[in-house]
Amino acid sequence: MADSEMPARGPRIALLLKLLTGIACAAPLAWLYWAWQAGELGFHPAEAIVHFLGRFGLGLLLLTLILGTLAHVLRAPKLLILHPLLGIAAFVYLTLHALSWAGLDMVWEWEFIAMEMVDLRYLQVGLVSLVLLIPLPLTSGRGLSHHWGSTLWHWLHRLGYVAVAAGLLHLWIITRADYALPVIYMVGFAAVIALRLLTPLWHTVRAR
């Protein structure tokens, strides 16, 4: 009986991990709503919301790439169990980041928004980053790789690297004083790129 129960534990553990990850991803939104209502976001609450959503979303996106890279390097597909969920959460946060900027900062003044988009480079870079992310949640299921074709699916998901690079540039431009977070994110992204480039060599050495 114990042996028959063992195979069932895998899906249960996976479901529990997904549930806990979903809660962890949603918790900052609950905190942000409470802080907004309680007046705990400082003198410029709208700006605080916009920045928090963008930085947290970019961090989630970077974490998604790190997880995918480790799964590839270590040839451990089980690490990908949270990959789609984290990617979708990152896209949600970054979309909310853009919407909160348009709604809270620009109060939906579309003419002014268009002028800002034309004049400010960091907004253009941020928009490019967000647009590049759109295919990712739409093709987040691993089963879709067979429907789309494995090569096309992998190329679509490589857009995530370009999106992160653009997001990091966006973050760097808008940072004025404390560069600790942008530097941490850039170091993490550089490590991901290095691992991706060195993975073929690593696998070749292990095969000998």
C-alpha positions, 0 to 999 in steps of 0.5 A: 500500500505504501508503494502504491501511494508513492507515485501519488505524492509527486502530483500532490507536492507539485500542486502544493508548491504551485499553490504556495508560489501563487500565494507568495506572488499574490501577497505583495499585491495585497500588501500594496493595497493595504499600504495604499489604503493606510497611507503608508506609501510616502508623499508620492504613493502613485509613484511608489506603486508604479516603482514597486510593481515594476521592480518586483515584476522584473525580479520575478522575470529574472527569477524565471530565467534563472530557474529555466537556466538551472533546469537546462544546465543541470538537466533537471526538468522538475525545476521547471514545475514553477516556471510557467507560474512565475512567468505569468506572475511576472507578466501580470506585475509588469502589465500592472506597472504599465497600467498604474503609470498610465492611470495613476501618474498620467490619469489616462490623459492619452495625448500626454501619454503619447507625448511622453512616449515619444519624448522619453527613451526609458518609456520606449525601452520599457514598452519594448520590454513589455511587448516582447513578453506578450508571447510568453504567457500565451505559450507558457504551457510545455505541452504547447511546444508540440503544437507550435513546434519545439524550435519556434516555442524555444525561440519565442521564450528566448524573447524573455532574455531580450525583455529582461535586458530592456527592462534592466536598461529601463530600470537603470535609466530611471534610477537616480540615487540607489543603484543597489537593486539594478546592480544586483539584477544585472549581476544575476542576469549576467550569471544567467547569460554566462551559464547559458553560454557555458552549458554546452562546454559543461555537458561536453566535459561531463560526457567524457 
